[in-house]
Amino acid sequence: MDGVRMPGSPYIETPDGLSTWPKLLRLFIPTFSVLLAVAIWKNLVVEFVVFSIIIAFIIAFFRK
């Protein structure tokens, strides 16, 4: 970005380590897709979904 300000952005420059939606989606979608495919293959879809929901609640609780 080199000093170019994005419209509506509170940052004049992009801070290091800033997690944006495109970065997060590039990380989580492939990982989640592979794990879901393995869960389908091993007939563990319900367990995988329950485990994912529990992890999401734990993350949400600690980020609060």
Secondary structure, DSSP 8 states (H G I E B T S, - for coil): -TT---TT-S-SS--TT---HHHHHHHHHHHHHHHHHHHHHTT-HHHHHHHHHHHHHHHHHHH-
